């Protein structure tokens, strides 16, 4: 019998509720799905026919250990989804600049190196931005992500202090704030084997810019326009490696999808938002496992 591990972290040791839907569909197809903690010292990963990364949602807090784990699985020839090289690349948000060089539109972005201490106010002013979003280059779920504006930076030292504190811990991604996040929401397009499956629209709570549900954001299933699906598919296909799953997060600006994140490691895939989503995922995995 084919055994598949869904790699998790301790708070979701029995699988996140959404992932249970996918596990149930795989079990209907004759596979056995086993939750397995990614950082378990005793797990025999080579005993599985495949390992699928799902709720390893603490990876950014132990980035070096996580990359080391991916390396060990690769060395042991574990069949891993997504491929370890792709996840290593995708784990640092500087990948956005790689995609921009391939023609993908991203928000105006600059990378500020760790242990530097430039003036945040000067960087934002010289870039011509009114508002900016500050985040570590290794982060998930809006971890240590915040927004500031020129007026605040010019009149209080708090933003500069927080910026310097973050730079002591991490290289930082500085991006222009896109107001379309609040006015139109952020789209998530989900692909299995690079074929479009379904979409959701995420909106921040009033007065915030973060669309994640743990910050009060709301997620709704939607029928996405075909033109945006096509743009998201082009973004997905800029990655030449095979991908069991991908989530393209973006906002629409003047009819064009601007990429916020290309999620290839452990994204929520919103199986519960579409009646066929979990089944499509299961079929995609079976296709990958077929001899």
URTA-V509100 format. One record per residue. N is the residue number from 1. RES is the residue in three letters. NEAR is the number of other ideal C-beta (glycine too) atoms within 10 Angstrom. Layout:
# URTA-V509100
{{N | RES | NEAR} {N | RES | NEAR}}
This chain:
# URTA-V509100
{{1 | UNK | 6} {2 | UNK | 15} {3 | UNK | 13} {4 | UNK | 23} {5 | UNK | 25} {6 | UNK | 24} {7 | UNK | 25} {8 | UNK | 25} {9 | UNK | 19} {10 | UNK | 11} {11 | UNK | 10} {12 | UNK | 18} {13 | UNK | 12} {14 | UNK | 11} {15 | UNK | 18} {16 | UNK | 20} {17 | UNK | 10} {18 | UNK | 17} {19 | UNK | 23} {20 | UNK | 17} {21 | UNK | 19} {22 | UNK | 26} {23 | UNK | 22} {24 | UNK | 14} {25 | UNK | 22} {26 | UNK | 22} {27 | UNK | 13} {28 | UNK | 11} {29 | UNK | 12} {30 | UNK | 9} {31 | UNK | 19} {32 | UNK | 14} {33 | UNK | 23} {34 | UNK | 14} {35 | UNK | 18} {36 | UNK | 20} {37 | UNK | 16} {38 | UNK | 25} {39 | UNK | 16} {40 | UNK | 14} {41 | UNK | 5} {42 | UNK | 5} {43 | UNK | 16} {44 | UNK | 11} {45 | UNK | 18} {46 | UNK | 11} {47 | UNK | 11} {48 | UNK | 22} {49 | UNK | 14} {50 | UNK | 18} {51 | UNK | 22} {52 | UNK | 25} {53 | UNK | 25} {54 | UNK | 29} {55 | UNK | 22} {56 | UNK | 22} {57 | UNK | 19} {58 | UNK | 19} {59 | UNK | 23} {60 | UNK | 21} {61 | UNK | 13} {62 | UNK | 15} {63 | UNK | 16} {64 | UNK | 8} {65 | UNK | 12} {66 | UNK | 23} {67 | UNK | 17} {68 | UNK | 11} {69 | UNK | 19} {70 | UNK | 22} {71 | UNK | 12} {72 | UNK | 12} {73 | UNK | 19} {74 | UNK | 14} {75 | UNK | 9} {76 | UNK | 11} {77 | UNK | 8} {78 | UNK | 19} {79 | UNK | 16} {80 | UNK | 23} {81 | UNK | 23} {82 | UNK | 20} {83 | UNK | 18} {84 | UNK | 19} {85 | UNK | 12} {86 | UNK | 20} {87 | UNK | 20} {88 | UNK | 16} {89 | UNK | 16} {90 | UNK | 18} {91 | UNK | 21} {92 | UNK | 18} {93 | UNK | 20} {94 | UNK | 13} {95 | UNK | 18} {96 | UNK | 21} {97 | UNK | 15} {98 | UNK | 12} {99 | UNK | 16} {100 | UNK | 14} {101 | UNK | 8} {102 | UNK | 10} {103 | UNK | 9} {104 | UNK | 20} {105 | UNK | 14} {106 | UNK | 17} {107 | UNK | 21} {108 | UNK | 14} {109 | UNK | 16} {110 | UNK | 15} {111 | UNK | 14} {112 | UNK | 19} {113 | UNK | 11} {114 | UNK | 13} {115 | UNK | 10} {116 | UNK | 11} {117 | UNK | 11} {118 | UNK | 14} {119 | UNK | 13} {120 | UNK | 23} {121 | UNK | 21} {122 | UNK | 11} {123 | UNK | 16} {124 | UNK | 24} {125 | UNK | 14} {126 | UNK | 10} {127 | UNK | 14} {128 | UNK | 8} {129 | UNK | 19} {130 | UNK | 12} {131 | UNK | 17} {132 | UNK | 25} {133 | UNK | 22} {134 | UNK | 21} {135 | UNK | 19} {136 | UNK | 21} {137 | UNK | 20} {138 | UNK | 22} {139 | UNK | 19} {140 | UNK | 21} {141 | UNK | 15} {142 | UNK | 17} {143 | UNK | 14} {144 | UNK | 16} {145 | UNK | 19} {146 | UNK | 15} {147 | UNK | 16} {148 | UNK | 23} {149 | UNK | 15} {150 | UNK | 16} {151 | UNK | 11} {152 | UNK | 13} {153 | UNK | 21} {154 | UNK | 11} {155 | UNK | 10} {156 | UNK | 11} {157 | UNK | 9} {158 | UNK | 11} {159 | UNK | 22} {160 | UNK | 17} {161 | UNK | 11} {162 | UNK | 15} {163 | UNK | 23} {164 | UNK | 16} {165 | UNK | 10} {166 | UNK | 19} {167 | UNK | 20} {168 | UNK | 10} {169 | UNK | 12} {170 | UNK | 19} {171 | UNK | 18} {172 | UNK | 23} {173 | UNK | 23} {174 | UNK | 21} {175 | UNK | 22} {176 | UNK | 17} {177 | UNK | 19} {178 | UNK | 21} {179 | UNK | 13} {180 | UNK | 15} {181 | UNK | 21} {182 | UNK | 18} {183 | UNK | 10} {184 | UNK | 14} {185 | UNK | 21} {186 | UNK | 26} {187 | UNK | 23} {188 | UNK | 27} {189 | UNK | 23} {190 | UNK | 26} {191 | UNK | 24} {192 | UNK | 22} {193 | UNK | 17} {194 | UNK | 15} {195 | UNK | 10} {196 | UNK | 18} {197 | UNK | 21} {198 | UNK | 22} {199 | UNK | 23} {200 | UNK | 23} {201 | UNK | 16} {202 | UNK | 21} {203 | UNK | 18} {204 | UNK | 18} {205 | UNK | 14} {206 | UNK | 7} {207 | UNK | 7} {208 | UNK | 16} {209 | UNK | 20} {210 | UNK | 20} {211 | UNK | 24} {212 | UNK | 18} {213 | UNK | 13} {214 | UNK | 8} {215 | UNK | 14} {216 | UNK | 14} {217 | UNK | 18} {218 | UNK | 12} {219 | UNK | 19} {220 | UNK | 11} {221 | UNK | 15} {222 | UNK | 15} {223 | UNK | 8} {224 | UNK | 18} {225 | UNK | 13} {226 | UNK | 9} {227 | UNK | 12} {228 | UNK | 18} {229 | UNK | 18} {230 | UNK | 11} {231 | UNK | 23} {232 | UNK | 26} {233 | UNK | 16} {234 | UNK | 13} {235 | UNK | 23} {236 | UNK | 20} {237 | UNK | 12} {238 | UNK | 13} {239 | UNK | 21} {240 | UNK | 7} {241 | UNK | 10} {242 | UNK | 12} {243 | UNK | 21} {244 | UNK | 22} {245 | UNK | 25} {246 | UNK | 25} {247 | UNK | 21} {248 | UNK | 28} {249 | UNK | 20} {250 | UNK | 26} {251 | UNK | 22} {252 | UNK | 19} {253 | UNK | 14} {254 | UNK | 6} {255 | UNK | 9} {256 | UNK | 12} {257 | UNK | 24} {258 | UNK | 19} {259 | UNK | 20} {260 | UNK | 21} {261 | UNK | 18} {262 | UNK | 23} {263 | UNK | 18} {264 | UNK | 25} {265 | UNK | 22} {266 | UNK | 28} {267 | UNK | 20} {268 | UNK | 22} {269 | UNK | 28} {270 | UNK | 20} {271 | UNK | 27} {272 | UNK | 16} {273 | UNK | 18} {274 | UNK | 17} {275 | UNK | 10} {276 | UNK | 12} {277 | UNK | 22} {278 | UNK | 23} {279 | UNK | 19} {280 | UNK | 22} {281 | UNK | 24} {282 | UNK | 24} {283 | UNK | 16} {284 | UNK | 20} {285 | UNK | 24} {286 | UNK | 15} {287 | UNK | 11} {288 | UNK | 16} {289 | UNK | 15} {290 | UNK | 6} {291 | UNK | 2}}
